[in-house]
Amino acid sequence: MQRYQFPKGFLWGAATASFQVEGAGKEDGKGPSVWDWFCEQPGKIRDGSNGMVACDHYHRLEEDLDLMLQLGLKAYRFSIAWSRIQPEGRGPALQKGLDFYSRLVDGLLKRGIVPNATLNHWDHPLAIEEQGGWRNRDIVPRFEEYAGIMGKALGDRVGIWASHNEPSVISGLGHEGGWHAPGRKDPKQVVNQVVHHLLMAHGASLRALRSTITKKDAQLGIVICPSAVLPAQDDAAHLEAAEKAWRWENDWWVEPMTKGSYPLEVLQAFAKAGEAPDIQPGDMELIKQPLDYLGVNFYFPRFTKPATRREGWEFMPFSDKREPYTGMGWEVYAPALLCELHNFQRRYKLPLYVTENGCSVKEDAVGADGKVHDPRRIDYLQKHLAMCQTAISEGVDLRGYFEWSLMDNFEWAHGYTQRFGLIHVDYQSLKRTPKDSYHWYSEAIKENGFAADLARLVEPSRGDSRHQP
C-alpha cells in the first residue's frame, strides 16, 4: 500500500457545464443555444433527449451546493450559458441570468469553495450561429462584450476564469465531423478559420476580463483537450511521429497563445493545400494574452505511429489489452496523464490544472441497499490521481484537479446514456444519490491524499518511458 500525499493548498474540485446540468431551457428570458437547436435535429442525440430539464440544477441550486459542501470540495468548475445572459448574443444582459450566477458564486463562497467559471462550454446563442457562429469573424467582438459583462458582474468574487472549454471539440466535432453542434462538415480551411476565431475570442475575452474584474488574485486561462500523445514503440521513428503529432494536435492551439504564432511547419502545410486560416494584422497579438494557467482535460491516451500522409503520423486504434474500456469506449491508461503533464510543463512552462478527468460507467444504478456501487470509477480516480501526485513530486507545477463530473448529466450527443457523475441522478424524479466514488473522493479531499495498492498501474511495455515528444 502506497501513500499519495498532495501538497498543502492543492485544489480539489469537480466540474459541470451549463447545458449539461442547468435545465430551465426557456425560463427567465433565456434564449435558445446552438445545442438546443441541435437536439431538435432527428438522429443527432442517441436517445432523442435534450437539455431542457437536464439535472434541473437551475432550480435545485441550494441542494447541489450542499452536496458540494458535504463532498468537501475546495473548488467548483462551472460554465455560464451565454444565451442566459444575452439571448441574442449581443445587447444588454438579462438581470435574472446574472442573478442566477451571482447566487451560485455567493453560495460557493459561503461554503468555502472557490468558484471557477468558464465563459464558453460549447453552447453559444443560436442567434449567433445563424449569423455564421464561429465561422464569422464578427463573433469575436460579441464574445468580448459578453466576457466584459460577466467580468463586471462576477469579477469581484470568481477566483479562476477560463475563456473556452475544449475549443478543439467545437472545431473538430462541431465543424469537421458533424457529430456535435452545429453539426457541420466544413472544408478544412473553414475548420481552421473556426480555430483562428476561437483563439481570437479567447484573447479578446481575457482582455475584457482583465479590464473589468477587481479580484486581484483571480487567475485567467483556458481549458483545452490536448491529445495525450505517446509513441506506440520506443524507437526513433515512433518518437519522431509522436513529436509531429504533438505539433499538429497541441502546439497548433497553444503556441498562438504563448508565442503569438502558429507552428510554422503546420501552417505551411495548410497554406500549401489552400487550407490556412485568414490571419489579419493584429490577430496574433490579440491571441497572445498573458496566461495565468493552462487547464488540461484528460480521459484517454493517443498512441502514434509513423505514416506516409503529409502529417507524418497517425493515431492507432484504442487497445483494451491493459484495462477494459470506459462506458464511452475509451482506453484506460493513466500513465499517459503523467507524460502529458510533463510535456506541458516542459513545453509551455505555465501552472497547470487538470480541469476534467473521469470515467463513464453506464451500469451505475441505485441498488437494493439504496446505494450506488461504482468500484471502476474509484479505481480510475485512484490511478489518475496517483499520476497527478507523481507529476507534482517530479517537479510539475500542477495546482489542482477537477473530477468530471459532480453529477450524472446530459452527455451531449450521447444524451443520458452515459454516467460520469460522483452523484447519481434519477432523470425521472431528479433525486440525487451520492455514489461510493463520492464518499471515496470526499475522504481523499479530507486527507489531502490517499493510500492505494497500485503496483499494476505502470507497465513497462508501452508508453510510460520519459521519452515523450
MARMI-680341 format. One record per residue: residue in one letter; x, y, z of N, C-alpha, C, CB in turn. Coordinates in steps of 0.02 Angstrom, whole numbers, plus 50000, padded with zeros to 5 digits. Atoms other than C-alpha are relative to their C-alpha. Glycine has a CB too. Example, Ala and Ser with C-alpha at 12.3 -4.5 7.8 and 13.67 -1.06 7.14 Angstrom:
A500454994150000506154977550390500455006050000499505000150062
S499584994149997506844994750357499615005550037500205002349929
//
This chain:
M500434994050000500005000050000500445006250000499525000050062
Q499604994050006500735016749946499585006150016500325000649930
R500354993849983500285033950010500145005249947500225002650070
Y499954994650048499945047749883499765006450033499594998549934
Q500174994049962500015063949980500115006249957500435000450065
F499974994050042499675080749896500245005950041499325001449970
P499744994249964500465097449940499445004250030500425004349954
K500484995549968499595109650054499755005249949500325003550061
G500294995250046498405120749957499794997149934500475005549988
F500225003150062498095108249818499245000749994500204992549998
L500714998350009496395112549744499624993949975499935005849950
W500415005850018495215097649746499325002549976499924995250061
G500624997350027493725100849635499604994849962500155005749955
A500425003850046492345094149525499715005049950499424996150037
A500204995650055491605100949365499334997949970500535000049945
T500605001050040489995102849266500015005149944499345000650044
A500094995050053489395112849115499275002049998500244997449931
S500674997149996487875123949099499484995849963500005007049972
F500515003550039486955114848959499884992950026500204999749927
Q500055006949977487285097949039499624999250065500684997250008
V500325000949934486545101549210499445004950016500525000750053
E500444994749976485555117749221499264998849987500195006549969
G500705000250018483935114149130499735007149993499594996150052
A500314993350004482705128849136500155003149932500255004650056
G499784998050066482985129948949499645005949970499934994349955
K500374994450028481655143148916499785004950054499404997649961
E500234995949943481495151649086500395006550007500054996150064
D499704993649982481835169449140500345003449942500494999150056
G499754996450058482135175548963500564996649962500235006550020
K499455003350034483465162948915499824998649927500184993450036
G500105001450070483645161548727500264993149982500355005349957
P499755006650022483975145648628500745000349984499604997649939
S499305000650018485755139848610500074995549939500414997150059
V499875004350058486545130748464499874992750017500715000949975
W500135006949978486385114748567499254998650008500364998550065
D500735000950000484515117448594499764998349930499655006450026
W500195001350070484345118148405500244993049978500305005449955
F499705006350022485495103148378499604994050028500734999550023
C500395005549969484475092348498499344998849963499865001650073
E500635000750037482945095448389500104996549933499685006749990
Q499885003050064483785088148236499964992450005500695002149972
P500105007249995483235070048206500654996049995499524997649946
G499435004550002484535056848246500655002650027500114997949932
K499374997149977485825068648320500174997950072499975007549996
I499895002049931485595063548503499804992750007499605004650050
R500095007350000485735044948539499324997950026500544996850040
D500645002149971484185043748649499445005049985500074999150075
G500524995250019483235058148569499845005250052499394996549983
S500134995649943483385068648727500265007149986500314997350064
N499754993150005483825086948758500195002550069499475004649967
G499784997249937484435098648893499495004650033500635003849990
M500504995449973482795107348934499914999450076499344998749966
V500045001149927482725099549108500684997950028499474994750016
A499345002549979484395090349121499964997850074500555005449990
C500005001749928484795089349308499605005150041500714999750026
D500394994849967483705104449348500415003850053499394996950033
H499554996449954485205112549432499785007250012500724999949971
Y500234993149995484435129549399499515000850059499665002249935
H500494999649946483035125749523500234996550064499344997149977
R499785003949943483995114149638500695002250023500024992549983
L499344997349986485485125349665500224998950072500015007449984
E499815000649930485465125249855500144992850019499465002950046
E499885007149986485315106349863500684997849972499444995749969
D499375002050031486775104249743500605003350035500015001849926
L499474996749963487825116949837500144996450066499835007450014
D499905003749938487535107349998500354993349987499324998850034
L499655006250017488085091349912500745001349987499674996849939
M499304998150009489685100249860500345001050068500055006449958
L499724998849933489945105650041500134993450035499525004450042
Q499925006549968489675087950105500564996049968499364996149996
L499455003350035490885081549974500675002750023499935000849925
G499394996949976492175093750041500395003649946500444994950030
L499664996750055492575102249876500355006350022499515001549945
K499634993749990493885115949880499865004849943500764998650006
A500154995850058493365122249708499474996549958500645001449957
Y500525002650044491935120149586500045003549933499295000950031
R499954997350068492095122449399499324999449966500554996349960
F500654999750034490515127749307500085004449938499445002850047
S499994995550057490115136349144499375004450001500044996049934
I500554995150005488995151049104499674999149932500265007350009
A500385000550062487625149448974499945007049969499304996750011
W500004993450032487915164148857499295002249984500434999949935
S500694998150019486095163648799499555001350060499704994549957
R500374998149939485515165248980500175007250019500174995350058
I499784993149986486455181848987499795004649943500765000250011
Q500184996250060486215188348809499644995349952500635003349967
P500365004850042484835178648720500175000349926499265001150008
E499824999150071485345185748551500765000349989499685006349973
G499284999650007487205185648587500275007149995500214996249941
R499804993050000487265204648598499495004050040500075002849927
G500474995749966486465219048689500024999350076499324998649977
P500014999949927486005221748872499934993050029499435004450026
A500045006449966486185207448994499334999150035500564999350050
L500605001649961484685198749071500174999750074499704993249976
Q499854999749929484675202749255499884993350035499595005550033
K500155006449967483885186149303500554994949986499324997249977
G499445004450014485285176949216500615001750043500185000549926
L499454997949957486595187149307499874998150072500115007649994
D500185001649930485665184349470500124992650015499265001750013
F499895007149987485735165449450500734998550012499744995949940
Y499295001549991487615165049428500295003650061500395002049938
S499794996749939487825177649567499814995950062499695007050004
R500205004449944486835166249684500454993950004499274997849992
L499555005750001487915151649628500685001850031500094997549928
V499344997949975489535161049662499975001550075500265006249962
D500064998449929488935167749829499904993650041499415004850012
G500115006349965488335150349878500644996050007499484995949965
L499355003349995490045143149839500445003250052500355000049932
L499574996449953490975156549935499764999050072500025007549983
K500285001149933489805154350084500224993350028499235000449998
R499805006849979490325136050088500754998949995499634994849958
G499275000550002492175139750068500274996849937500244996350058
I499825003250063492255133749887500195005349949499424995649974
V499764995150049493255143049754499594999349936500764999049985
P500365000350064492175147449601500495000149941499515005949994
N499595000650060492975142549435499525000349940500434993349999
A500514998750052491975149849289500294999549930499695006950011
T499835000450071492075145449104499495003849959500044992549977
L500454995950040491335157648979499664996149945500375005849971
N500285003650058491065145448835500134992650007500315002749935
H499965007350001490705127048857499534997649945499814996850070
W500305002450063490045124848678499305002749985499984992750002
D500724998550010488285132448699499875007449985499614997950062
H500114993050017488335149348612499285001149975500515002449947
P500704998750021486675157948568499874998049928499855007450009
L500195002150067485765151248417500015005949952499304996850000
A500004994050042485585169048351500705001449972499755006150039
I499314999150024487485170048340500164994849947500494999450060
E499875005350049487545153448248499665001749933499744993250026
E500364998350062486255159648123500365005549961499295002350017
Q499604995050034487475173648082500694997349981500085006250045
G499365003150019488885161348049500384996950057500435004949967
G499675003049942489405156848226500755001049999499854992750002
W499274999449996491245153048243500335000649931500294993950035
R499734998950067491455154048053500045007449984499574996449948
N500064992950014491065172648061500445003950049499275002350006
R499534996249959492425184348124499635004750049500465004149955
D500384995449957491065195448200499844997050068499355002049966
I500135003049934490855182948342500515002350052500014992349995
V499474998049953492485189448418499805006050042500645001549962
P500234994449958491845206648472499384998450041499865006149957
R500595002049962490205198648525500214996150064499524995549957
F499775003849943491135186548638500375004450050500464994249977
E499654995349956492215200548706499505004150041500455004849959
E500524996349964490655210448752499704995850056499455002349951
Y500275004749951489925195348841500484998950058499834993349966
A499505001049947491555192448936500035006150045500684998749969
G499994993949960491555210548992499405000450047500025006149956
I500605000149957489775208749058500114995550060499394997749959
M499905004749945490255193549160500565002350047500154993149973
G499484997349957491845201749222499755005250048500555002949958
K500304994949957490855216449288499544996950052499625005149959
A500505002949955489535205149366500314995650054499514995949960
L499735005049954490635191949448500745000950016499894993249972
G499274999349996492405198549437500275002150068500225005049951
D499774998649932492465203549620500044993850042499545005150032
R500065006049958492195185549677500274993649970499294998950017
V499785006250032492685172349549500774999550002499754999649927
G499285000849991494415165249583500374997749938500134995350055
I499695002750060494755156349418499525000949942500194992450010
W500394999050061494155160549243500314996249942499955007649983
A499775003050063494275151149078499595003049944499934992350001
S500354997450059493845158148907499574994549969500515002749949
H500345005650033493395141648821500124993550037500234999449928
N499885007049985493185123548865500084996149936499444997150044
E499885004550056493955111848737499805003049933499644993550011
P500184997150065493875123248585500134995349941500385006449989
S499875004750054494605109148480499414995449987500614995850016
V500605004150010492985099448507499495004049958499684998050068
I500454995950040491995114048435500214999749926500015007450024
S499775000050069493085114548280499994992949971500715002949995
G499945006750025493335095748264499354996249995500474996250041
L500635003850000491705087548315499425004249975499844997650070
G500564995850020490605102548278500035002349928499975005950043
H499944997250067491305109048114500344995549949500395006450004
E499665004550047492335094948039499644993349996500734998950021
G500325006550000491505078748093499245000250000500224996250059
G500724999350000489725085048118499644996350055499744997649936
W500325003949947489405074748275499735004350056500504995050028
H500234995349950489165089848388499725006249965500585002050048
A500254993750027488275106348365500595004349976499595003850054
P500604999250041488185114748243499904994549947500025006649966
G500125005750044488325097948152500245000949929499294998649999
R499774998550067489335104148004500594995549981500215007349996
K499425003450027490605095447893500345004849951499804993349964
D499714994550039491555110647835500664997849967500125006050043
P499335001050029493075110847719500535001850052500095004249936
K499474999049951494725110847812500195007350009500624996049980
Q499834992949992495065129147776499505003450046500015003549931
V500514997149956493415133747860500114997750072499294998149976
V499865002649932493825122448008500585003950030500164992449997
N499444996249974495495131348026499825007250014500594999749951
Q500234993249986494615148148015499615000150066499555002649943
V500345000649936493495142348159500514999850057499564993650001
V499465000249950495075138048257500265007150013500584995549976
H499724993349993495755155448224499525004750037500175002949931
H500484995749966494155164148278499914998150073499324999749964
L500035002149930494055153648436500605002750039499994992350005
L499414997449967495825158748479499975007650007500644998049963
M500084992749995495465176948440499505001850056499775002949933
A500504998749949493925176248551500294998750069499374995749989
H499655001249936494985168648689500395006250021500474993949993
G499594994149983496195183248682499575006050016500465001649943
A500444994249989494805196148670499644999450067499495000649944
S500365000849937493885188648819500465001050060499684993150003
L499534998749945495445188648928500145007450007500654996149989
R499904992749998495725206748880499415003450035500085002849928
A500604997149968493925210848930499984998550074499374997449966
L500015001849930494065201349093500505004250040500144992650009
R499494996349963495675209949142499825007450008500674999449965
S500204993049995494875226849112499405001050046499845002949931
T500624999349961493345222949220500034996850068499434997149962
I500015003449935493745210849361500395004050051500294992949993
T499674996349945494265217949529500334995450051499495004450035
K499675004849954494805202049621500734999349979499644993150000
K499314999150020496675204649622500374993449989500365003950051
D499655006350008497185186449637499644995149953500094996750067
A500355004350048496005179849503500484997449947499425003949967
Q499595003150051496795167849379499604999249935500264993050024
L500335000250066496385168749193500374995249954499975007149969
G499695004850045496685154949069499504997049951500334994550039
I500425003650048495905142348951500034992650017500235001349926
V500025007349989495395124048961500024996649932499364997950040
I499935003450064495985113248818499964992450009500675001949966
C500045007350000495795094948773500564997449955499304997549976
P499435001950042497525090448711499994992549986500665002050032
S499895007150013497935073948630500574997650044500144998849925
A499485002849957498895063548756500444995549958499684996050061
V499615003350052500185058848626500564995850032500305005149951
L499465004549979501315043848659500224995949939499784995550058
P499785004450054502405033848538499794992950014500775000449992
A500215007049992501745016348510500594995450015499624997649938
Q499395003849986503525009848515500555004950017500214995649939
D499474995649977505095016848594500604999549952500224998150072
D499464999650048506125019348437499985006849966499964994249947
A499934993250028506695034448336499425001849955500645000549962
A500544998450047505345033248202499355001650036499904994149952
H500634998849963503915032148327500055006350043499844993950044
L499914993849961504645045948435499925006149955500695000050034
E500084994450048504755057248282499275000949981500434998849937
A500724999550016502955053148237499615003150057499724993049985
A500344997149942502405057348414500135007550006500224996550064
E499834992849999503325073948406499595003849948500755001049988
K500404996850052502465078148242499275000450020500074996349934
A500705000049978500775073248314499885005450051499824993250030
W500084994749949501055084848461499985006949966500574999750051
R499994993650034501455099148342499335001449967500575000349948
W500644999050035499865096548240499415000450048499904994349950
E500585000649956498705092348383499995005050058499964993050027
N499974996049939499305102848530500345006749991500364996150054
D499674993550012500575116048479499575004549956500694998949969
W500444996250045499335121348345499535004550040499594995349954
W500444996049957498215127548487500395004350050499534995450038
V499694996649943499435132548623500515005349978500334995050046
E499484995250019500855141248530499725006849978500414997249944
P500274993350013499735155248462499885004050064499364999549960
M500144996649937499265159148642500635001650039499544995850042
T499394999049960501025157648714500565003349961500234993450026
K499464997250041502135162848567499765005249950500354994449963
G500274995250049500975173048458500084997849929500335006650009
S499945002650069501195161748307499804992749999500735000849974
Y500145007050010500595145248238500654996249985499494999049942
P499415003950018501865131048221500135000649925499924992550020
L499874998150068502725135748059499904994349950500715002649994
E500065005550048502815118547978499274997949990500424994150024
V500715001750006500975115348014499645005249957499664999350070
L500314994650038500435132347948500204999749927500195006850030
Q499765000550069501505129947792499664994349963500764999249998
A500345005750031500725112947759499285001849982500024993950047
F500684997850015498985120447771499995005049943499675003050062
A499974994950053499485135147661500124996749932500565005150015
K499855003550062500185123347528499374996749972500554994850010
A500615003450021498505114347524499415004849992499824994650049
G500544995150003497495130547523499534999650059499624999049936
E500425001249941496845126747698500185004450059500054992850020
A499794995749945497685140147804499465005150017500665003649983
P500484994949982496605152247903500225006949975499895000250075
D499864993050017496485170447851500205003550064499395003549967
I499744996649940497565179747978500125007349982500674996650025
Q499954992950015497385198547979500485003550049499315003350003
P499544996449955498575211448055499695001150069500195006749970
G500234999149931498425211948244499684993850031499525005650003
D500335006049973497605194848259500434996350050499824995349943
M499575004149956499095185848335500165003750064500644998149963
E499884996149938499425200048457499394999450046500145007349982
L500615000849959497615198548515499994993250033499385001049957
I500025006849973497755179748537500504999250057500154995049945
K499475001049950499365180948638499905004550060500705001249968
Q500124996549936498675187248803500354996150056499245000650014
P499685003649945499555183248967499544994750029500205005050056
L500375005649971499005166449036500254998750071500084993649956
D499815001649931498985162949222500044992450010499505003050049
Y499995007349995498715144249194499754997049935499564997650060
L500315004050053498265130849068499594994550034500534997049951
G500425005549976496815119149105500044994349950499275002350009
V499905005950042497085101549038499464994950016500714997050010
N500495005449992495665089049013500304993649973499335001749963
F499715006450020496195070949005499524994350014500674998750036
Y500425005949991495195055048977500334993549975499355000949963
F499725006050030496225043048869500655001649963499494996749952
P499374998950037497915040648783499894999849925500524994750020
R500005000550072498295042648598500694997749978499805006849966
F499375002750024499675031248536500085001449926500044992450015
T499864997950069500515036348373500514995449968500255007249998
K499515003750040501485027948234500145004149937499754992849983
P499854996450062502345034348076499494998549946500714998149976
A500465000850055501275036847922500265003749939499295002550019
T499764996950061501555041647741499605006349981499974995149943
R500394994050016500215055247740500415006250017499335000150039
R499604993949995500785073447742500215001650072499625005849972
E499854998549931500725074747932500584995850027499394999050044
G499455004249979501965060447952499844995650060500585004150015
W500195004049942500985051748090499264998249994500135003850067
E500715001549993499325043648130499884996850068499774995349943
F500195003149936498405038148286499834992749989499425003850032
M500185007150000498215019748324499324999150034500544995850034
P500645001249967496535012448374500114998550074499624994149967
F499965001649929496155010348558500154992550010499345001850036
S499865006849982496784994548641499724998550070500764998649998
D500255001949934495954985448786500444994550031499274997649995
K499555005149974497474974448820500195001350073500624999649958
R499814998449932497844983648982499405000050047500355006850003
E500594999549957496124987749053499385000549956500065006150047
P500624999350040494304987248996499885007349982499404997250039
Y500204993350019493635002248903499535003050052499685000049931
T500534996749961492595015248995499344999149963500175007550011
G500665000350032490735016348957499985003649934499485002750046
M499974996250063491185028648819500404996349946500315006850012
G499585003650048492295015548735500705002849996499685000249932
W499344997049998493885024748785500494995550037499985006950032
E499475004049968495505015948827500215003250066500614999449953
V499764997649935496095017349008500754998850004499624996450058
Y499275000649993497955020849029500255006250036500354999049930
A499844994149959498365032749172500705002849989499914998250072
P499334997050010500255034449138500025005249945500494994649985
A500014994850053499795044548983499885006850030499464998449949
L500114993549968499185058249100500655002750029499474999350056
L499354997949973500875058649187500455002849945500354994150036
C499584997650056501775060249020499745006649973500014994749944
E500294993950025500565073648963500175006050045499254999349992
L499844994649954500835084149119500735002149995499834997950072
H499304998350009502715083049099500115003849935500434993650000
N499934996550064502565088348917499775007250005499604996449946
F500254993249993501515103448961500475004350042499305000050031
Q499534996249959502725108649097500625001949960500194995950063
R499374998950036504235106748985499915004849941500284993549975
R500104996150061503495114848830499765007150013499524996549955
Y500344993549993502445129148896500145003750064499264998949994
K499764996949938503095132349073499475004550032500625004149985
L500544996549967501415137649143499714995750056499455002049950
P500365004049950500485132449301499444996149967499725004650055
L500495004450029499285118249264499464998050049500344993849973
Y500535003449964497615111749322499754994249956499415005050017
V500395005150035496845095149274499275002150009500144992650027
T500664996949995495155102949236499434995249987499955005849953
E500485005450006494255086949187500374993449998499565000849936
N499755006850003494615068649217499474995650034500704999250035
G500515004249970493345054949247499834994149956499375004150013
C500155006450031492555038749196499254998949995500324994250039
S500705001750008490855034449124499904992650014499765001849929
V500205006949985490075018749196499254999649987500184997950074
K500705000050020488445015549105499564996050047499934997349930
E500395004449958487915002449230499815003050068500374993650011
D500144996849936487835014549378499255000150013500285007150002
A500715000149983486165011949465499954999550076499634994149966
V500135000649928485425013349640499804992850014499455005150023
G500145006949984485444995949716499464999250052500634996650024
A500515001549950484264987449835500165003050068499914992450006
D499804997049936485274994549979499975007649999500714997850018
G500074992750006484935012349916500655003549983499745002750064
K499354997150015486745014849867500194998649928500544997250048
V499745001150067487705016049704500734997950007499945006549955
H499335002849994489245004949700500355000649932499974992650023
D499654998850063490475010649567500764999050009499865007249974
P499295001249988492165002349601500445001749940500114992850018
R499594998350059492755005149421500195007450001499634998349935
R499854992849998492635023949445500525001550055499365004250012
I499514999049946493575023249611500694997949976499804996050063
D499375002550026494935012849527500295005049950499904993249967
Y499784995150050495025025449383500275006250035499415001949953
L499784993949965495155040249503500654998850037499465002350049
Q499385001449964496495031949609500605000149953499954993250035
K499445000550046497585028349460500195006749970499844995149945
H499844993650031497445045449381500235005150052499395002749962
L499764995549946497635054849545500704998050021499524999850060
A499325002149985499175044349580500495003049950500064992449999
M499574997050051499895050749416500075007650012499724998749930
C499964992949983499475068549469500505001150056499315002850020
Q499544999349943500385066349634500724998649979499794995350058
T499335001650024501865058249546500285005849960499994993749958
A499774994350039501965072849424500235005750045499435002549954
I499814994749953501995085249568500674998350033499455001150053
S499385002049967503365075349656500605000449953499944992950028
E499474999650049504365075949494500095007149973499874995349943
G499874993050017504255094949481499495003549957500635000449968
V500524996850040502675098249380499605004750044499544994749966
D500394994949962501765114049437499264998849989500215007249978
L500705001750005500065105749450499655002250064499904992349989
R500294996649942498935115649565499314997550021499965007249986
G500665002449981497265106749563499744994749952499525005750004
Y500305005550038496155092849498499245000750006500244993050027
F500724999550002494335093849444499714993649970499775006349959
E500305006250024493415077349432499415001549956499794995550059
W500594999550042492175075549290499594993650010500195001049925
S500354993949987490825076049340499704999750070499445001349947
L500325000049935489995081449500499404995450001499785007150020
M500615004150003488385072849445499894997449930499395004150023
D500225002450065487695062349304499635005649964499564993750007
N500314994450035487095073849166499904998349926500425006350007
F500105000750072486665076448983500694999749966499595006049972
E499345001150029488165069348891499995001249925500254992950016
W499974997650068487985079048728499674995049952500725001249980
A500315004350050487685067748577499804993250028500464999049942
H500195006349968487555052748695499375000850043500574997550043
G500604998949959486075060648786500114997950071499414996349971
Y499955002349930485765052448954500214992750005499335001050035
T499805007050001486535035748907500674998850035500044997549929
Q499355000749967488215039148993499985003450068500565003049956
R500004997249932488505042249178500725001050024499614995450049
F499334998249976490095051349233500005002250073500285005449956
G500044996349938489475058049400500254996450062499325001950011
L499905002349931490045056249579499324999250034500445004950039
I500685000249974488185058749613499544997249947499765007150023
H500495003050046486865047849532499395004549996499804992850022
V500614996150010485385057349458499484995549968500145006349956
D500575003450029483725048749430499655005149954499504997250055
Y500244994950047483145057749273499245000649999500254998549931
Q500724999349993481315054549312499825004250061499664993150004
S500154996549938481245060349493500495005650015499994995250058
L499444995449989482885070349486500314999350069499765007149990
K499695001349935483365062749653500754999149992499684993750033
R499285000649999485205064149692500204994550051500335006850018
T499735005149955486125049149767500754999849994499694993049985
P499275000550003487975050649809500234992749991500325003050063
K499745006750013488935035649741500584998450047500234999549926
D499425001849960490315026049827500605004349983500184992549990
S499444995850021491555036349725499965006950032500015000749923
Y500104993649965490825052149803500314999650069499255001950004
H499755000849931491235045549976500764998850000499644994250036
W499285001050003492965039549922500365006649986500184994949945
Y499694993650017493365056449844499975004850059499665003149938
S500074995749942492715065449997500554998550052499314999150032
E499485001849952493925055750108500695002049974499984992450013
A499364997950029495375059249988500105007550009500034998149926
I499954992749990494995077849997500155001650073499345003549978
K499914998949928494875077250186500724998650021499524995750040
E499325002049981496555068450200500545003249956500064992449996
N499554997050049497335078350056500454994649969500445005450033
G499635005550030497855061549984499644993550014500724999750027
F500315006549991497505043049988500544994649998499464998749946
A499565005850004498305026050006499694994849955500144997050071
A500265005050046498145012749873500564995449978499675003249939
D499525004850028499004997249805499935000249925499874992850029
L500054999050072499325002049626500604997049964499945007449982
A499395003050028500764990349588499924998549926500174993750037
R500105001850069499984985549422499845006049955499444994949994
L500194994050038499705003549368500455001149939500035006150045
V499534998150053501275006349264500294993749968500565004550027
E499725005650037501764993749131500605002249960499464996849954
P499414998050039503494994249052499934998949925500594996350026
S500045002150070502834987948886499845005649951499494994849993
R500214995150050502115003748811499865006750033499394997649962
G500224993249988502125022348833500185003250066499305000249995
D499884996749937502735025249010500745001650010499764995750056
S499324997249996504555029448971499935007550001500454997649939
R500014992750000505015047648989500195002949932500475002850055
H499834997650067505385048748803499375002549965500344994449959
Q500594997250031503865059048767500225004649943499575003850052
P499834995050052503765070748618500235006550031499415001249955
//
